[in-house]
């Protein structure tokens, strides 16, 4: 599990054919998509999915992303993506770990950073909105 997690979720992804190259290895750029799928499930789980974010008046663009690759994901492999909010006060930092479902071995780890943007003024917020804090239970 991810240390310092405020909330976390696990998402199962089966690597599809259209994500792999001729060696049956998932293209490195698809890991961003796997993180996104996990992030959606994480926030849906606390009741603050993308529709809720928009309805609360904020967008949350990704401003930073890092991925560290240890082992490749391969065609039809079941991958557990663990996602966890580890920072929330001035920005959202979500950490991710991808593990093989069968062996538990780590394939990748990484993080994304998002900031709240007021959708009316298009200004970046320097503190996370109360609505997010309420949903995270902090």
N, C-alpha and C positions, 0 to 999 in steps of 0.2 A: 504494500500500500504506500501511498505518497505521504511523506511527513508533512506536518503543519497543515493538513487539509481542513478547511472550514466545512465544506461539503464535497462529496465525491460521488462518482457513478462508474459503473462498468458497462461497456457496450461491446457486443459481439459483432464482428465483421468477418464475413467469409470473402476472401480475396477473389474477385470475379475475373473472368477471362479477359475482359476489356481493360483491365488495369495492369496486365503483365506484358513483358516483352517476349521475344522468341526463346529466352532461357527460362521462362515461366516465373520470372522475378518481378515483383511489383515495382513500377517506375517510381523513383524517389519523390516526384511531385505529388503523387497520390496520397502520401502520408498526411499532407495538409488537409485533404478531403476527409481522411479518417479522423483526424483531430476535430474537424468541423462537425462531423456526424456525432462524435462523442460529446462535444460541447453543447450541441442542441439537446441531446438527451439529458445532460447534466442540468441545464437550465429549465427544461420542461419539467424535470423532477422536483424543482423547488417552486414551480409556478411562475417562472419569469422567462418564458421562451421568447423568441423573436417578436411574435405578435404582441405579447405583453409589454415588451420593451418599447415598441412603437406606440402602443396605446398609452404608455406612461410618459411619452414625449421625448424619449431619448433613443439615439442610435448608439451603437457600440462598435466602432470600427477597430479592426486589428491594426496596431501600430508597430508591433514587434513580433517576430517569430523565430524560433530556433528549434532545429531537429538534430539529434545525434543518432546516427545509424550504427547499430551493433551487428545485427544479422538481418538478412533479407526476408521479407514476407513473400510467399510463393502462392501460385495458383491453387485455389480451393483450400488454402490454409485457414483455419479458424483462429482469428486474432481477437484477444480481449484488449480493448482500449480503456485504460483507467484514466479518468479525467478528474481533476480536483482544483477547486478554487483555493489558492494559497495567499492571495492578497486581494483586498477589496476596498480599502479606505480612499485612495486617490486614483486607483486604477484597478482593473481586474487582471490578475495574473492567474492563468490556468496552466497547471502542469499536466503532462500526459506521459503515460507509459504504455507501450504496446507489448503484449506478451503472447506467446504461442499458447493456445488453449490447452493443448495436450501436455506439453512438457513444462510450461510455466516460464520458459526462458525468455528473457527480455530481447525484443527486436529493436525497438527504438525508444527514445525518450525525448521530451522537448517541452516547450511552453509557448503560449501566446500571451500577449499583453493587449488589452483593449481599454479604451477610455470612453467615458460618457460624453456625448455631444448633444446639446440642447437642439432639438429639431426645429424649433421656431427661430432661434437666433443663429443657429449653426456654429455656436461657440462651444469650445471644449470646456468641460467642467473640471475644476481642480479638486473636487471632492465627489465621491460617488453619491448619487441620489439616494434619498431616504428609502425610496421604494425598493431598491436593490438590497439595502441593509435589512429591511423588514423581511424580505424573501429569504435572505441568508440566515436570519435569526440572530443577528448580531446587533 
